[in-house]
Amino acid sequence: MTTKADFTDEEWTRLGRAPLVAGLAISLADPGGPIEALKESMASLKTIMEAAQTGGHTELVDAVAKDVAAQAKERKNPLAGFRPKGATAGQEVLDELREVNTIVTQKATPEEAAGFREYLLTAAQRSADAAKEGGFMGFGAEQVSEGEEKMLARLREVLA
């Protein structure tokens, strides 16, 4: 079993923010308006809160989710310290998730690492499904845009 004690504080922080970063990847892939961005962010946060409340994932996912949920209750920002900027923001997000994948691959059991990757992909997919993109006043909008589909494919590659 892999626990918080197996990670440095910085690594644990990165694991905690990773589902939000995965959701951010979707928002950056096809930027909509502020309402879409909020819905996508809330979907990744909901993934964390559900894992914290219901458990049933790997012990690592459950522990990370509970820690982030506790921080959220204290009004601490789980994304603190991570601020991708400008034209390279999408690449910074992918690089961060690649690093998180390396950390869990090296320090967690194979089962827990696979479960953590699935957790991140679930957060990204829920973000993609959270808001329709394009169209006019809802007409002709797509549930998951082409840009979001491409980002989901890139995330699957990064987290392989």
Secondary structure, 3 states (H helix, E strand, C coil): CCCHHHCCHHHHHHHHHHHHHHHHHHHHHCCCCHHHHHHHHHHHHHHHHHHHHHCCCCHHHHHHHHHHHHHHHCCCCCCCCCCCCHHHHHHHHHHHHHHHHHHHHHHCCHHHHHHHHHHHHHHHHHHHHHCCECCECCECCECCCHHHHHHHHHHHHHCC
